Amino acid sequence: MKRITIMMTMALMVCLCLGINGTEVKAESMTQQVSAPKGFQGTSTNGKIKLKWKKNGDASGYILYRNGKKIKKLKSTTTSYVDKKVKINKKYKYQILSYKKTEIQTEKSAKSYKITVVATDKKSKKLNAARFVNIKSNYKIGWGETLKLKPVAKYSKKIKGKYKKGKKVYSKKIKWKSSNPQLVKVNKNGKITATSERVIGTAKITARSHNGIRKTLNVSVVNFARLDKIQNLEKVKDEGIKKLLTTQKDATSIIADFFQNNIPNQELELTLGMKQVKTEDGAITHAWSIIINPEEEIESNMYNYILKYLSDNYRTSIKITKDYIRFQKRQLYTWGYELNDLVYVFNNKSALDNYQYDNAVYDIVKVADRWYYGTTNAYGLAY
């Protein structure tokens, strides 16, 4: 019985590979070891539709579909096709797949994404997209932050003069895709969201028009608190602030990073002060401390770190609000005082265009992404 079962199985395998009359029948596999061509897109001129794609080095050829039906089988060296069997101002949906021949089977990829292409001529009013405007190639975003992209699909710049009148893109809808959704997600409306994990990196976000025209942009998730690239240092006139941006920039960054992730419930002002300390023999002495106004607990390691920072940078105070952290150097004069501030803005809040302190308006200079230097003179009693 076991022998009969084996023989029947072998016979069935032969039947799958041979026709009834003994001729070979090629089996098709959907294992998808070969992928669909990339960069599939379509354009139209003079009433014809031109499709193109990138060469797939693993493919033996391609199969084109129009409105769900197969229209052409193409060689692997072919990367474009002109469809002439179309009517002016009519729209057509296209897909493409790759196939790969082996000795015993033909593997097919999944079909590509659908593109919709309008057959147009010079008189057509609805045109295919050719480009995107209102979008950059590079963006930066902080942890857990969001950014709304608002690109607009436009027809070709080559259409000028009287031919532009009354024309518009067939569809303004945009398809979105992220190369790394764990780092940067993008929804169907072009809203990108960075991971809230403390991970930095870059994802490629792709916008695709109705006819497959693509725009790829780089979205980098960064820690803006980190002072890496300093600009306009020559405009920082206070030597103390320059020190915070150069030899002390690592320490400045660490403190800014701590408070952007531990924003206090109320505004805090940290200054260097003295406190009484009782020695082992019962005597009273004084030691440097941080005066926190109003009083609030700060994690002990960070407290000691800030204490050293304030000691190393005499006449520096630190103010923390829900929107920013400010490092301030105050220089006393007989007529009043000069204020020099270094400000880091949290969570992409608006720039400090009208930043004020005691009714004194600052001149603001950008020194790094989300970092600003401000200086002003305040008159009156300097205490």
Long-range contacts (C-beta under 8 A, 24 or more apart in sequence): 17-104, 26-105, 26-106, 27-104, 27-105, 27-106, 28-105, 28-106, 28-107, 28-108, 29-105, 29-106, 29-107, 29-108, 30-107, 30-108, 31-107, 32-107, 32-108, 32-109, 32-110, 33-58, 33-100, 33-107, 34-58, 34-59, 34-98, 34-99, 34-100, 34-107, 34-108, 34-109, 35-98, 35-109, 36-96, 36-97, 36-98, 36-109, 36-110, 36-111, 36-112, 37-62, 37-79, 37-96, 37-98, 37-112, 39-212, 39-214, 40-94, 40-95, 40-96, 40-112, 40-113, 40-115, 40-212, 41-115, 41-211, 41-212, 41-213, 41-214, 42-94, 42-115, 42-117, 42-128, 42-211, 42-212, 43-117, 43-128, 43-130, 43-211, 44-117, 44-118, 44-119, 44-120, 44-128, 45-120, 45-121, 46-121, 47-86, 47-88, 47-119, 47-120, 47-121, 48-82, 48-83, 48-84, 48-86, 48-119, 49-82, 49-83, 49-86, 49-92, 49-117, 49-119, 50-80, 50-81, 50-82, 50-83, 51-80, 51-81, 51-82, 51-83, 51-94, 51-96, 51-117, 52-79, 52-80, 52-81, 53-79, 53-80, 53-96, 53-112, 54-79, 55-79, 56-98, 58-98, 58-100, 59-98, 59-99, 59-100, 59-109, 60-99, 60-100, 60-101, 60-106, 61-98, 61-99, 62-96, 62-97, 62-98, 62-99, 63-96, 63-97, 63-99, 63-108, 64-94, 64-95, 64-96, 65-94, 65-95, 65-96, 65-97, 65-111, 66-92, 66-93, 66-94, 67-92, 67-93, 68-93, 86-119, 87-119, 88-119, 88-120, 88-121, 88-124, 89-118, 89-119, 89-120, 89-124, 89-126, 90-118, 90-119, 91-116, 91-117, 91-118, 91-119, 91-170, 92-116, 92-117, 92-118, 92-119, 113-175, 113-208, 113-212, 115-210, 115-211, 115-212, 116-170, 116-171, 116-210, 116-211, 117-211, 118-170, 118-211, 122-163, 124-167, 125-166, 125-167, 125-168, 126-167, 126-168, 126-169, 126-170, 127-155, 127-156, 127-159, 127-167, 127-168, 127-169, 127-170, 128-155, 128-169, 128-170, 128-210, 128-211, 128-213, 129-153, 129-154, 129-155, 129-169, 129-170, 129-171, 129-209, 129-210, 129-211, 129-213, 130-154, 130-155, 130-156, 130-157, 130-213, 131-156, 131-157, 131-213, 132-207, 132-209, 132-213, 132-215, 135-207, 135-215, 135-217, 136-217, 137-217, 137-218, 138-217, 138-218, 138-220, 139-192, 139-217, 139-218, 139-219, 139-220, 140-219, 140-220, 140-222, 140-224, 140-369, 141-184, 141-192, 141-194, 141-219, 141-220, 141-221, 141-222, 141-348, 142-194, 142-221, 142-222, 142-223, 142-224, 142-347, 142-348, 143-194, 143-195, 143-196, 143-197, 143-198, 143-199, 143-221, 143-223, 144-193, 144-194, 144-195, 144-196, 145-193, 145-194, 145-347, 145-348, 146-191, 146-192, 146-193, 146-194, 147-191, 147-192, 147-219, 148-189, 148-190, 148-191, 148-192, 149-186, 149-190, 149-191, 149-192, 149-205, 149-207, 149-217, 150-190, 151-190, 151-207, 151-215, 153-209, 153-210, 153-213, 169-209, 169-210, 170-210, 170-211, 171-209, 171-210, 173-210, 174-207, 174-208, 174-209, 175-207, 175-208, 176-205, 176-206, 176-207, 176-208, 177-205, 177-206, 177-208, 178-203, 178-204, 178-205, 178-206, 179-203, 179-204, 179-205, 179-206, 180-204, 183-221, 184-219, 184-221, 192-219, 194-219, 194-221, 195-221, 198-223, 222-369, 223-257, 224-344, 224-369, 224-370, 224-371, 225-253, 225-256, 225-257, 225-260, 225-344, 226-253, 226-257, 227-252, 227-253, 227-368, 227-371, 228-368, 229-368, 229-369, 230-367, 230-368, 231-366, 231-367, 231-368, 232-365, 232-366, 232-367, 232-373, 233-367, 235-365, 235-373, 236-340, 236-365, 236-367, 236-373, 237-340, 237-375, 238-329, 238-331, 238-338, 238-340, 238-375, 240-313, 240-315, 240-316, 240-329, 240-340, 241-327, 241-329, 241-340, 241-341, 241-342, 241-373, 243-313, 244-313, 244-316, 244-327, 244-342, 245-342, 245-367, 248-309, 248-312, 248-313, 251-305, 251-309, 251-312, 252-309, 252-327, 252-342, 254-305, 255-302, 255-305, 255-306, 255-309, 255-318, 255-325, 256-325, 256-344, 258-302, 259-320, 259-325, 260-325, 260-344, 260-346, 260-347, 262-299, 263-320, 263-322, 263-346, 264-296, 264-320, 266-294, 266-296, 267-319, 267-320, 267-321, 267-322, 268-292, 268-293, 268-294, 268-296, 268-319, 268-320, 269-293, 269-317, 269-318, 269-319, 270-306, 270-310, 270-317, 270-318, 270-319, 270-320, 271-310, 271-317, 271-318, 272-307, 272-310, 272-311, 272-314, 272-316, 272-317, 322-346, 323-347, 323-349, 324-349, 324-352, 332-382, 333-382, 334-382, 335-379, 336-377, 336-378, 336-379, 336-380, 336-381, 336-382, 337-377, 337-378, 337-382, 338-375, 338-376, 338-377, 338-378, 339-374, 339-375, 339-376, 339-377, 339-378, 340-373, 340-374, 340-375, 341-372, 341-373, 341-374, 341-375, 342-367, 342-371, 342-372, 342-373, 343-371, 343-372, 343-373, 343-374, 344-370, 344-371, 345-370, 345-371, 345-372
